[in-house]
Amino acid sequence: MNDSTTEEKYDLVLIGSGSASFAAAIRASELGKQVAMIEQGTLGGTCVNVGCVPSKTLIRAAQSKFQAEHSPFKGINQHPVSVDFSTLIQEKDALVETLRQAKYQDVLQAHENITLIRGKATFISPSEIRVGNRLLTGHSFLIATGAEAWIPPVPGLAQSGFLTSTTLFELQQLPSSMVVIGGRAIALELGQMMQRLGCRVTILQRSGRILPDEDPDLTEELTALLTGEGVDILTGVQLQNVHRDTSFQVEFIRKGKPGRIEAEQLLVATGRRPATTDLALEQAGVELNPDFSIKTDKYCRTTVPNIYAAGDVTGNPAYVYTAAYEGKLAVENAFGKKQEKDFSILPYVVFTDPQVGRIGLNEQMAGQLEIDVDVAVLPLKNVPRALAARDTRGFIKLLRKKGGDQLLGASILAPEGGELLMEVALAMQYTIPVPALAEMFHPYLTLGEAIKLAAQTFDKDVKKLSCCAA
């Protein structure tokens, strides 16, 4: 150790300052542990700074504009709505700053035994991390460095100056047109958002369908709804080259034929890769999976017993709430418990409009697992709340084991459909049988009543039932 290096000892050393790290730090603090949190960038991680919070507020802004221009009520005059894009970005920035302060900076200040250390963390052994001229040793370590945008190896793309989901939120002017590479959650959310704000959007998706992990009936209906709003969706695309001069030119092959599209901006939304470079993990003996995520066991331990990992850096599932869960669980296990992580009941939402929500199995997953299922599909045109709102886009699909009473999964395509998932999650978690779900009181007119109606659809034709009929 050279003379300028200072050594500091902690019970827990965290790398990163996102959801996993904060959940871990708070739990360790509650256990009376001394904690160091290392962050080389912006406090708070992906979700609050460049992910969930900025995207969802701008998605809502775009929805507000769209609804004003497309009222389903004949008695409401539709009218064009102008967009002050730079003001929307300023509002987004203000919200991000407020939440970062309230949910991260203020939380640190409320826990005296959590020390925030600014700088780049590098392992020098399984029990030591260097940050500048500081040497940190600990009883346990947690790697929670998140993930970063993954860029496909397309000729010319790296040199083109494309946008990612991070830099898109930094634009000050709304582009007139944009190509989006990708066809999963982030690509669809941001593509629809930009189209609604007034940018002409084309989505290029490699696979044969958008959201290919979802059932074809859901993705086909969502595709029709998005294209109905003007989004151009091209699937089965093989990218060949990207070039930029005054605009972006993207060359591709589709259905055996060459194609080319030009746009003012190019957004690459092809997924994220765990941020594991430059940590010198090899110095600690921490092993990686082929996708560069950190190998962990069911207790969140890496291949080194005193080093844990949580959140996006470990691969899927990559959600802010699963990251927080893993962070807390890692601390519990590091300091005495031995509890396995469990993602068997895991809801998730794609924030398009209508939203896509799923928990458990869908039909194609059940088929792959060779599980025979009963399927109930309820189009929203059979839901009184949707009829009253003049918005019957989408459907609800429930799965149960063939001849049984327990739900195995739900797929939802509906306006605010994500709000319906937790009732299904609770039913699955606590094994509430389908008949009991169908008999529970559901207030009329609520969208939540759709779950009751969908449960009834297993055994009844809801078109032949009166309102509120059990």
C-alpha positions as CSV (number, residue, x, y, z in Angstrom):
1,M,0.0,0.0,0.0
2,N,1.5,3.4,-0.9
3,D,1.7,6.2,1.6
4,S,-1.3,8.1,0.1
5,T,-3.7,5.2,0.3
6,T,-6.2,5.2,3.2
7,E,-7.8,1.9,4.3
8,E,-11.4,1.8,5.5
9,K,-13.3,-1.2,6.9
10,Y,-17.0,-1.8,6.4
11,D,-19.5,-4.6,7.0
12,L,-20.9,-4.2,3.6
13,V,-19.5,-2.5,0.4
14,L,-21.9,-1.8,-2.4
15,I,-21.0,-1.0,-6.0
16,G,-23.7,1.1,-7.6
17,S,-26.5,3.3,-6.3
18,G,-29.6,2.1,-8.0
19,S,-32.6,0.2,-6.6
20,A,-30.7,-3.0,-5.6
21,S,-28.0,-1.1,-3.9
22,F,-30.4,1.2,-1.9
23,A,-32.6,-1.7,-0.8
24,A,-29.4,-3.5,0.4
25,A,-28.0,-0.4,2.1
26,I,-31.3,0.3,3.9
27,R,-31.6,-3.3,5.1
28,A,-28.0,-3.4,6.3
29,S,-28.4,-0.1,8.1
30,E,-31.5,-1.6,9.9
31,L,-29.3,-4.5,10.9
32,G,-26.8,-2.0,12.4
33,K,-24.1,-2.6,9.8
34,Q,-21.6,0.0,8.5
35,V,-22.1,0.4,4.8
36,A,-20.2,2.0,2.0
37,M,-21.9,2.8,-1.3
38,I,-19.7,3.5,-4.3
39,E,-21.0,5.4,-7.3
40,Q,-19.0,6.8,-10.2
41,G,-21.9,8.4,-12.0
42,T,-25.3,9.9,-11.1
43,L,-26.9,8.8,-7.8
44,G,-30.0,6.6,-8.2
45,G,-29.2,4.3,-11.0
46,T,-31.2,3.7,-14.2
47,C,-34.9,3.8,-13.1
48,V,-35.1,7.3,-11.7
49,N,-32.5,9.0,-13.9
50,V,-32.9,7.5,-17.4
51,G,-35.4,4.7,-17.3
52,C,-38.8,4.3,-15.6
53,V,-39.4,7.8,-14.4
54,P,-38.5,9.9,-17.4
55,S,-40.0,7.5,-19.9
56,K,-43.4,7.1,-18.1
57,T,-43.9,10.9,-17.6
58,L,-43.2,11.6,-21.3
59,I,-45.4,8.6,-22.3
60,R,-48.2,10.2,-20.3
61,A,-47.6,13.6,-21.9
62,A,-47.9,12.0,-25.3
63,Q,-51.0,10.2,-24.3
64,S,-52.5,13.5,-23.1
65,K,-52.0,15.0,-26.5
66,F,-53.3,11.9,-28.3
67,Q,-56.5,11.8,-26.2
68,A,-57.2,15.5,-26.9
69,E,-56.9,14.9,-30.6
70,H,-58.8,11.6,-30.7
71,S,-61.7,11.8,-28.3
72,P,-64.1,8.8,-28.7
73,F,-67.0,11.0,-27.7
74,K,-68.8,12.7,-30.5
75,G,-69.9,15.5,-28.2
76,I,-66.2,16.5,-27.5
77,N,-64.6,18.6,-30.1
78,Q,-61.3,17.1,-31.3
79,H,-58.6,19.6,-32.0
80,P,-54.9,19.6,-32.9
81,V,-52.5,20.1,-29.9
82,S,-49.2,21.8,-30.3
83,V,-46.1,20.4,-28.5
84,D,-43.4,22.5,-26.7
85,F,-40.9,19.6,-26.6
86,S,-38.2,21.5,-24.8
87,T,-40.7,22.3,-22.0
88,L,-41.7,18.7,-21.7
89,I,-38.0,17.8,-21.3
90,Q,-37.6,20.5,-18.7
91,E,-40.6,19.1,-16.8
92,K,-39.2,15.6,-17.0
93,D,-35.8,16.8,-15.7
94,A,-37.5,18.6,-12.8
95,L,-39.4,15.5,-11.8
96,V,-36.3,13.3,-12.0
97,E,-34.3,15.8,-9.9
98,T,-37.1,15.9,-7.3
99,L,-37.4,12.1,-7.0
100,R,-33.6,11.6,-7.0
101,Q,-33.4,14.0,-4.1
102,A,-36.4,12.6,-2.1
103,K,-35.9,8.9,-2.7
104,Y,-32.1,8.7,-2.9
105,Q,-30.1,11.7,-1.5
106,D,-32.5,12.3,1.4
107,V,-32.6,8.6,2.2
108,L,-28.8,8.5,2.5
109,Q,-28.9,11.4,4.9
110,A,-31.4,9.6,7.0
111,H,-29.1,6.7,7.6
112,E,-25.9,7.8,9.4
113,N,-24.1,4.5,8.9
114,I,-24.3,4.6,5.1
115,T,-21.3,6.3,3.5
116,L,-21.5,7.4,-0.1
117,I,-18.1,7.3,-1.9
118,R,-17.8,8.9,-5.3
119,G,-15.5,7.2,-7.7
120,K,-14.7,4.2,-9.8
121,A,-14.6,0.8,-8.0
122,T,-12.0,-1.8,-8.9
123,F,-11.5,-5.1,-7.1
124,I,-8.0,-5.9,-6.2
125,S,-8.8,-9.1,-4.2
126,P,-12.0,-11.0,-3.0
127,S,-11.9,-8.7,0.1
128,E,-10.6,-5.4,-1.2
129,I,-11.8,-2.7,-3.5
130,R,-9.9,0.4,-4.6
131,V,-11.6,3.7,-5.2
132,G,-9.1,6.3,-6.1
133,N,-6.6,6.5,-3.2
134,R,-9.0,4.7,-0.8
135,L,-8.8,1.0,0.0
136,L,-12.1,-0.5,1.1
137,T,-12.3,-3.8,2.9
138,G,-15.5,-5.5,4.0
139,H,-17.2,-8.5,5.5
140,S,-19.4,-8.7,2.4
141,F,-19.7,-7.1,-1.0
142,L,-22.6,-6.5,-3.3
143,I,-22.2,-5.8,-7.0
144,A,-25.2,-3.8,-8.3
145,T,-23.9,-1.9,-11.3
146,G,-27.0,-2.4,-13.5
147,A,-27.0,-2.6,-17.2
148,E,-26.2,-0.5,-20.3
149,A,-27.6,-0.3,-23.8
150,W,-26.5,-3.2,-26.0
151,I,-25.7,-2.1,-29.6
152,P,-25.9,-4.7,-32.4
153,P,-22.9,-5.1,-34.6
154,V,-24.3,-3.4,-37.7
155,P,-21.8,-1.9,-40.2
156,G,-21.7,1.9,-39.8
157,L,-24.0,1.9,-36.7
158,A,-21.3,2.6,-34.1
159,Q,-20.1,5.7,-36.1
160,S,-23.5,7.1,-36.8
161,G,-24.3,9.0,-33.7
162,F,-27.5,7.2,-32.9
163,L,-29.8,7.7,-29.9
164,T,-30.3,5.3,-27.0
165,S,-33.2,5.5,-24.5
166,T,-30.9,7.6,-22.4
167,T,-29.9,10.2,-25.0
168,L,-33.4,10.4,-26.5
169,F,-34.5,12.0,-23.3
170,E,-31.8,14.7,-23.7
171,L,-33.2,16.0,-27.0
172,Q,-34.4,19.6,-27.0
173,Q,-36.2,19.5,-30.3
174,L,-38.7,17.0,-31.6
175,P,-37.4,15.3,-34.7
176,S,-39.7,15.1,-37.7
177,S,-39.0,11.4,-38.2
178,M,-37.2,8.5,-36.4
179,V,-36.3,4.9,-37.1
180,V,-36.4,2.6,-34.0
181,I,-34.3,-0.5,-34.1
182,G,-35.9,-3.1,-31.8
183,G,-39.4,-4.4,-31.2
184,R,-39.7,-5.2,-27.5
185,A,-40.8,-3.1,-24.5
186,I,-38.5,-0.1,-24.7
187,A,-38.7,0.2,-28.5
188,L,-42.5,0.1,-28.5
189,E,-43.0,2.4,-25.6
190,L,-40.7,5.1,-26.9
191,G,-41.8,4.6,-30.5
192,Q,-45.5,5.1,-29.8
193,M,-44.6,8.1,-27.5
194,M,-42.6,9.8,-30.2
195,Q,-45.3,9.1,-32.9
196,R,-48.0,10.6,-30.6
197,L,-45.9,13.7,-30.0
198,G,-45.7,14.3,-33.7
199,C,-42.6,12.4,-35.0
200,R,-43.1,10.0,-37.8
201,V,-41.8,6.6,-36.5
202,T,-40.8,3.4,-38.2
203,I,-39.9,0.3,-36.1
204,L,-37.5,-2.3,-37.5
205,Q,-37.8,-5.6,-35.6
206,R,-35.5,-8.6,-36.3
207,S,-38.0,-11.4,-35.3
208,G,-41.3,-12.1,-37.0
209,R,-43.4,-10.3,-34.4
210,I,-43.1,-7.5,-31.9
211,L,-42.9,-8.7,-28.3
212,P,-42.1,-12.3,-29.5
213,D,-42.3,-13.7,-26.0
214,E,-46.0,-12.9,-25.9
215,D,-48.8,-14.8,-27.6
216,P,-49.5,-14.1,-31.3
217,D,-53.0,-12.9,-30.7
218,L,-51.8,-10.2,-28.3
219,T,-48.9,-9.0,-30.5
220,E,-51.1,-9.0,-33.6
221,E,-53.7,-6.9,-32.0
222,L,-51.1,-4.5,-30.5
223,T,-49.5,-4.3,-33.9
224,A,-52.8,-3.3,-35.5
225,L,-53.4,-0.7,-32.9
226,L,-50.0,0.9,-33.2
227,T,-50.1,0.9,-37.0
228,G,-53.5,2.4,-36.8
229,E,-51.9,5.4,-35.0
230,G,-49.4,5.8,-37.8
231,V,-46.4,3.8,-36.5
232,D,-44.9,1.8,-39.4
233,I,-43.8,-1.6,-38.1
234,L,-41.5,-3.8,-40.2
235,T,-40.8,-7.3,-38.8
236,G,-38.4,-10.0,-40.0
237,V,-35.8,-7.3,-40.8
238,Q,-32.1,-8.1,-41.2
239,L,-30.0,-4.9,-40.8
240,Q,-27.2,-4.5,-43.4
241,N,-25.8,-1.0,-43.0
242,V,-26.3,2.4,-41.3
243,H,-25.0,5.6,-42.9
244,R,-25.5,9.2,-41.8
245,D,-24.9,12.5,-43.6
246,T,-27.8,15.1,-43.2
247,S,-30.0,12.2,-42.1
248,F,-29.8,8.5,-41.1
249,Q,-30.1,5.9,-43.9
250,V,-30.7,2.4,-42.7
251,E,-30.4,-0.5,-45.2
252,F,-31.9,-3.9,-44.6
253,I,-33.2,-7.1,-46.1
254,R,-36.8,-8.1,-45.6
255,K,-38.6,-11.1,-47.1
256,G,-35.6,-11.6,-49.3
257,K,-35.7,-8.1,-50.8
258,P,-33.4,-5.1,-50.0
259,G,-35.0,-2.1,-48.3
260,R,-33.9,1.3,-47.2
261,I,-35.4,3.9,-45.0
262,E,-34.3,7.5,-44.1
263,A,-35.1,9.5,-41.0
264,E,-33.9,12.5,-39.1
265,Q,-33.1,10.4,-36.0
266,L,-32.2,6.8,-35.2
267,L,-33.0,5.2,-31.9
268,V,-31.4,1.9,-31.0
269,A,-33.5,0.0,-28.4
270,T,-32.3,-3.6,-28.8
271,G,-32.0,-4.5,-25.2
272,R,-29.4,-4.0,-22.4
273,R,-26.2,-5.7,-21.4
274,P,-25.0,-6.2,-17.8
275,A,-22.5,-3.5,-16.8
276,T,-19.6,-5.8,-15.7
277,T,-16.6,-4.3,-17.5
278,D,-13.9,-2.4,-15.8
279,L,-14.6,-3.8,-12.3
280,A,-11.6,-6.1,-12.5
281,L,-13.8,-9.0,-11.4
282,E,-11.1,-11.5,-12.4
283,Q,-9.0,-10.1,-9.5
284,A,-11.7,-11.2,-7.1
285,G,-12.5,-14.5,-8.9
286,V,-16.1,-13.5,-9.8
287,E,-17.2,-15.5,-12.8
288,L,-19.5,-14.3,-15.6
289,N,-22.1,-16.0,-17.8
290,P,-21.7,-16.0,-21.6
291,D,-24.0,-12.9,-21.8
292,F,-21.6,-11.0,-19.4
293,S,-24.0,-11.2,-16.5
294,I,-22.6,-12.2,-13.1
295,K,-23.1,-15.8,-12.2
296,T,-25.2,-16.0,-9.0
297,D,-26.8,-18.9,-7.1
298,K,-30.3,-19.0,-5.6
299,Y,-29.0,-16.9,-2.6
300,C,-27.7,-14.1,-4.8
301,R,-24.1,-15.2,-4.1
302,T,-21.5,-15.0,-6.9
303,T,-18.8,-17.7,-7.4
304,V,-17.0,-16.0,-4.4
305,P,-18.8,-16.7,-1.1
306,N,-18.6,-13.2,0.4
307,I,-19.4,-11.4,-2.8
308,Y,-23.1,-11.0,-3.9
309,A,-24.7,-9.5,-6.9
310,A,-28.2,-8.2,-7.5
311,G,-30.3,-6.4,-10.1
312,D,-29.8,-6.0,-13.8
313,V,-26.1,-7.0,-13.6
314,T,-27.2,-10.6,-12.9
315,G,-29.4,-10.7,-16.1
316,N,-33.1,-11.3,-16.3
317,P,-35.5,-10.5,-14.8
318,A,-34.4,-6.9,-15.1
319,Y,-37.0,-4.8,-13.3
320,V,-36.5,-2.1,-10.7
321,Y,-38.7,-4.0,-8.2
322,T,-36.9,-7.3,-8.7
323,A,-33.6,-5.5,-8.2
324,A,-34.7,-4.1,-4.9
325,Y,-35.9,-7.6,-3.9
326,E,-32.6,-9.1,-4.7
327,G,-30.6,-6.4,-3.0
328,K,-32.5,-6.9,0.3
329,L,-32.3,-10.7,0.0
330,A,-28.6,-10.6,-0.6
331,V,-28.1,-8.6,2.6
332,E,-30.3,-11.0,4.6
333,N,-28.3,-13.9,3.3
334,A,-24.9,-12.2,3.8
335,F,-25.6,-11.6,7.5
336,G,-27.1,-14.8,8.7
337,K,-30.2,-16.0,6.8
338,K,-30.4,-18.5,3.9
339,Q,-33.4,-17.6,1.8
340,E,-33.8,-18.5,-1.8
341,K,-34.9,-16.0,-4.4
342,D,-38.3,-16.7,-5.9
343,F,-39.6,-15.2,-9.1
344,S,-42.4,-17.7,-9.7
345,I,-45.1,-15.0,-9.3
346,L,-43.7,-12.1,-11.2
347,P,-45.9,-9.5,-12.9
348,Y,-44.6,-7.1,-15.5
349,V,-46.0,-4.3,-17.7
350,V,-45.1,-2.8,-21.1
351,F,-46.3,0.8,-21.0
352,T,-47.7,1.1,-24.5
353,D,-51.3,2.3,-24.8
354,P,-53.0,0.0,-24.4
355,Q,-50.6,-1.6,-21.9
356,V,-49.4,-5.1,-22.1
357,G,-49.3,-7.0,-18.8
358,R,-48.5,-10.5,-18.0
359,I,-47.9,-12.8,-15.0
360,G,-47.1,-16.5,-15.1
361,L,-47.6,-18.6,-18.2
362,N,-49.1,-17.6,-21.6
363,E,-50.3,-20.1,-24.2
364,Q,-47.0,-20.4,-26.0
365,M,-45.1,-21.0,-22.8
366,A,-47.6,-23.6,-21.6
367,G,-47.2,-25.4,-25.0
368,Q,-43.4,-25.4,-24.7
369,L,-43.7,-26.9,-21.2
370,E,-46.3,-29.4,-22.4
371,I,-48.9,-28.2,-19.9
372,D,-52.5,-28.7,-20.9
373,V,-54.5,-25.5,-20.1
374,D,-58.0,-24.1,-20.2
375,V,-58.0,-20.6,-21.7
376,A,-60.5,-17.9,-21.0
377,V,-60.4,-14.8,-23.3
378,L,-62.5,-11.8,-22.5
379,P,-62.5,-9.0,-25.1
380,L,-62.8,-5.6,-23.5
381,K,-66.0,-4.9,-25.4
382,N,-67.7,-7.1,-22.8
383,V,-66.5,-4.9,-19.9
384,P,-69.0,-2.3,-18.9
385,R,-66.3,0.2,-17.7
386,A,-64.6,0.0,-21.2
387,L,-68.0,0.5,-22.9
388,A,-68.7,3.5,-20.8
389,A,-65.3,5.0,-21.6
390,R,-65.8,4.3,-25.3
391,D,-62.4,2.4,-25.2
392,T,-62.7,-1.3,-25.8
393,R,-59.2,-1.9,-27.2
394,G,-57.7,-5.2,-26.1
395,F,-58.6,-8.3,-24.1
396,I,-57.8,-10.3,-21.0
397,K,-56.7,-13.9,-21.2
398,L,-56.5,-16.2,-18.1
399,L,-55.0,-19.7,-18.1
400,R,-55.7,-22.5,-15.6
401,K,-54.5,-26.1,-15.6
402,K,-56.8,-28.3,-17.7
403,G,-59.8,-29.2,-15.6
404,G,-58.4,-27.5,-12.5
405,D,-59.2,-24.3,-10.5
406,Q,-55.8,-22.7,-10.0
407,L,-54.7,-19.9,-12.3
408,L,-51.4,-20.4,-14.1
409,G,-51.1,-17.0,-15.8
410,A,-52.7,-14.0,-17.3
411,S,-52.0,-11.9,-20.4
412,I,-53.6,-8.5,-20.6
413,L,-53.9,-6.0,-23.4
414,A,-55.9,-3.1,-22.1
415,P,-55.8,0.7,-21.3
416,E,-54.2,0.8,-17.9
417,G,-54.1,-3.0,-18.0
418,G,-51.1,-3.1,-15.7
419,E,-53.4,-2.0,-12.8
420,L,-55.2,-5.4,-13.2
421,L,-52.2,-7.6,-12.7
422,M,-52.0,-7.6,-8.9
423,E,-55.4,-9.2,-8.3
424,V,-54.2,-12.1,-10.5
425,A,-50.8,-12.2,-8.7
426,L,-52.5,-12.5,-5.3
427,A,-54.8,-15.2,-6.6
428,M,-51.8,-17.2,-7.8
429,Q,-49.7,-16.5,-4.8
430,Y,-52.3,-17.6,-2.3
431,T,-53.9,-20.2,-4.5
432,I,-57.3,-18.6,-4.7
433,P,-59.4,-20.8,-6.9
434,V,-61.0,-19.4,-10.1
435,P,-64.6,-19.9,-8.9
436,A,-63.8,-17.9,-5.7
437,L,-62.3,-15.1,-7.8
438,A,-65.4,-15.1,-10.0
439,E,-67.7,-14.8,-7.0
440,M,-65.9,-12.0,-5.2
441,F,-67.5,-8.5,-5.1
442,H,-66.0,-6.3,-7.8
443,P,-67.4,-2.7,-7.8
444,Y,-69.4,-1.7,-10.9
445,L,-68.2,0.1,-13.1
446,T,-64.6,-0.5,-12.5
447,L,-62.0,-2.0,-14.9
448,G,-61.1,-4.4,-12.1
449,E,-64.5,-6.1,-12.8
450,A,-62.9,-7.4,-15.9
451,I,-60.9,-9.9,-13.9
452,K,-64.2,-11.3,-12.4
453,L,-65.7,-11.5,-15.9
454,A,-62.7,-13.2,-17.3
455,A,-62.8,-15.7,-14.5
456,Q,-66.5,-16.3,-15.3
457,T,-65.6,-16.8,-18.9
458,F,-64.0,-20.2,-18.2
459,D,-67.4,-21.7,-17.6
460,K,-70.0,-19.2,-18.8
461,D,-70.8,-17.0,-21.8
462,V,-70.6,-13.5,-20.3
463,K,-72.6,-12.1,-23.2
464,K,-75.6,-14.0,-21.7
465,L,-75.2,-12.6,-18.2
466,S,-76.8,-9.4,-16.8
467,C,-74.7,-6.7,-15.4
468,C,-73.1,-7.7,-12.0
469,A,-74.5,-11.3,-12.5
470,A,-72.7,-13.9,-10.5
